[in-house]
Amino acid sequence: MVINSEYCPSAPSRADSLGLIGGALALDFANTASGRGSDSHLEHLRAPEHVILWAEHAGIVDSRTARRLMDRLAERDPAFGSLLEDALALREAIHRVISALAHGVGPAQADLAVIKDSCARAIAAAELSPNAEGFRWTWPIDPPRPDILLGPVALSATGLLRESDLSRIKQCAGEHCGWVFFDLTKNKSRRWCEMSVCGNRAKARRFARRMRSGNGDR
């Protein structure tokens, strides 16, 4: 797997503060890179620690479990040796599949296979545990394993593809944004990841073009 390495190295990762605007866990995970296809491409998952920080931010794990996961990394637990590589492989597969669907194109079987295999590994490591609403998948936390981080993402992705209205899967219309989301508007009219970000930027660009063309008074 090749990840675009042309990103802004001086900008800090925002893995623990990124907007969770996707409407589904898998879509928020796909949005852990910003400015795709531009000179300002920013990779927020640059180290295994960033995967844990994002998972805590997204509510996959609580702060106590996150600290224990960080301890496993510090102890060089071999189970976490491929965490970053596995996370990026899953994320890029999800993003490519969702981007294809958003543009009315059939996703690549290779990307679907990555999601399927990740989901299969996650379920194999999980247990069905009862809760107030029925049953849910859980992963061991004593000690915590990498599956607790990527398992919920993989299950979210397969659930989205199997059970949702795929016509509501969208990609932000912002220039070089690339973020994806599930459109919950009544008439499926959402265009932007966030109106306050890409929507306002698009308005500003349109205004600048009108000014340059001498049509600013129209």
C-alpha positions in Angstrom: 0.0 0.0 0.0 1.3 3.4 -0.9 0.1 6.5 1.1 0.6 10.0 -0.4 3.6 11.4 1.4 3.2 14.9 0.2 1.7 16.5 3.2 2.5 19.6 5.3 5.1 18.3 7.7 5.2 21.4 9.9 1.5 21.3 10.8 0.6 19.2 13.9 -1.6 16.2 13.8 -5.2 16.9 14.9 -6.0 13.3 15.5 -7.5 14.1 18.9 -9.5 17.1 17.7 -10.7 16.5 14.2 -14.4 17.3 13.4 -16.5 14.1 13.6 -18.9 15.1 10.8 -19.2 11.9 8.9 -22.3 10.5 10.5 -20.7 7.1 10.9 -17.6 5.9 12.7 -16.0 4.5 9.5 -16.6 7.9 7.7 -15.0 9.8 10.5 -12.0 7.5 10.3 -11.8 8.0 6.6 -11.5 11.8 7.3 -8.3 11.5 9.3 -6.4 13.0 6.3 -7.1 16.6 5.2 -6.6 18.4 1.9 -6.3 15.3 -0.2 -4.8 16.0 -3.6 -3.4 19.4 -2.7 -0.1 20.9 -1.6 -1.6 21.2 1.9 -2.3 17.5 2.3 -2.2 16.8 6.0 -1.9 13.3 7.4 -3.2 13.1 10.9 -2.2 9.5 11.6 1.6 9.6 11.5 2.3 7.3 14.4 0.6 4.5 16.3 -0.1 6.9 19.1 -2.2 9.0 16.8 -4.5 6.1 16.1 -5.1 5.7 19.8 -5.7 9.4 20.3 -8.2 9.4 17.5 -10.0 6.4 18.9 -10.4 8.1 22.2 -11.6 11.3 20.6 -14.1 9.3 18.5 -15.4 7.4 21.6 -14.2 4.0 20.7 -12.2 3.7 23.9 -12.3 5.6 27.2 -9.3 7.5 28.6 -8.3 4.7 30.9 -8.2 2.1 28.1 -6.3 4.7 25.9 -3.7 5.0 28.6 -3.3 1.3 28.8 -2.9 1.1 25.0 -0.2 3.8 25.1 1.5 1.7 27.8 1.5 -1.4 25.4 3.1 0.7 22.7 5.7 2.0 25.1 6.5 -1.6 26.1 6.9 -2.4 22.4 4.2 -5.1 22.5 4.7 -7.0 19.2 0.9 -7.1 18.8 1.0 -3.4 18.0 3.9 -3.6 15.6 1.7 -3.1 12.5 -1.0 -0.9 14.1 -0.3 2.2 12.0 0.1 0.2 8.8 -3.1 -1.7 9.4 -4.9 1.5 10.3 -3.8 3.3 7.1 -4.6 0.4 4.9 -8.1 0.1 6.3 -8.7 3.9 6.2 -7.6 4.2 2.6 -9.7 1.3 1.5 -12.7 2.8 3.2 -12.1 6.2 1.7 -11.7 4.9 -1.8 -14.8 2.8 -1.6 -16.9 5.7 -0.2 -15.5 8.1 -2.7 -16.3 5.8 -5.5 -19.9 5.3 -4.3 -20.3 9.1 -3.8 -19.4 9.5 -7.5 -21.6 6.7 -8.8 -18.7 4.4 -9.5 -18.4 0.7 -8.5 -15.7 0.3 -5.8 -12.6 -1.8 -6.4 -12.9 -5.4 -5.2 -9.4 -5.1 -3.7 -10.6 -2.3 -1.4 -13.7 -4.3 -0.5 -11.5 -7.2 0.4 -9.4 -5.1 2.7 -12.6 -4.1 4.6 -13.9 -7.6 4.6 -10.7 -9.1 5.9 -10.4 -6.5 8.6 -13.9 -7.1 9.7 -13.3 -10.9 9.8 -10.2 -10.5 11.9 -12.1 -8.1 14.3 -15.0 -10.5 14.7 -12.7 -13.5 15.3 -11.1 -11.6 18.2 -14.4 -10.3 19.6 -17.1 -11.6 22.0 -20.8 -11.0 21.9 -21.7 -9.3 25.2 -25.1 -8.3 26.5 -26.0 -4.7 27.2 -29.2 -2.8 27.9 -30.2 -2.8 24.2 -29.3 -6.4 23.4 -25.9 -7.6 22.4 -22.8 -5.9 21.1 -19.3 -6.8 20.0 -16.6 -6.3 22.6 -12.8 -6.9 22.6 -10.5 -7.9 25.5 -9.2 -5.0 27.5 -6.9 -7.0 29.9 -4.6 -6.4 28.2 -6.1 -4.3 25.4 -5.4 -5.4 21.9 -5.3 -3.5 18.6 -8.6 -5.0 17.6 -10.3 -2.8 20.1 -9.3 0.2 17.9 -9.8 -1.0 14.4 -12.6 -3.6 15.0 -15.4 -1.0 15.5 -14.2 0.9 12.4 -14.3 -2.2 10.2 -17.7 -3.2 11.5 -19.0 0.3 10.9 -17.8 0.2 7.3 -19.5 -3.1 6.6 -22.7 -2.1 8.3 -22.7 1.1 6.3 -22.2 -0.7 3.0 -24.8 -3.5 3.8 -27.6 -1.6 5.5 -27.6 2.1 4.6 -29.1 4.1 1.8 -26.0 4.4 -0.5 -27.5 7.4 -2.3 -26.8 9.4 0.9 -23.1 8.7 0.9 -21.4 11.9 -0.2 -18.0 13.5 -0.7 -17.5 17.2 0.2 -17.7 19.4 -2.8 -14.9 21.6 -1.4 -11.8 21.9 -3.5 -9.1 19.4 -2.4 -11.1 18.5 0.7 -11.9 14.8 0.2 -13.9 14.4 3.4 -16.9 12.0 3.2 -20.1 12.0 5.1 -23.6 10.4 5.3 -26.2 13.0 4.2 -29.1 13.0 6.6 -30.9 16.0 5.1 -34.5 15.3 4.1 -33.9 16.1 0.4 -30.3 14.8 0.3 -29.0 18.4 -0.4 -25.9 18.5 1.8 -22.8 19.4 -0.2 -20.1 20.3 2.3 -18.3 18.6 5.1 -18.9 21.7 7.1 -20.6 24.8 5.8 -18.5 27.0 8.0 -15.3 25.6 6.4 -15.6 24.4 2.8 -18.9 26.1 2.2 -17.6 29.5 3.2 -14.4 28.9 1.2 -16.4 28.2 -1.9 -18.4 31.4 -1.4 -15.2 33.4 -1.0 -13.7 31.9 -4.2 -16.9 32.7 -6.1 -16.8 36.3 -4.8 -13.2 36.7 -5.7 -13.8 35.5 -9.3 -16.7 38.0 -9.7 -14.5 40.8 -8.5 -11.7 39.8 -10.9 -14.1 39.7 -13.8 -15.5 43.1 -13.0 -18.9 41.7 -12.0 -18.7 42.6 -8.3 -21.6 44.9 -8.4 -24.0 42.3 -9.8 
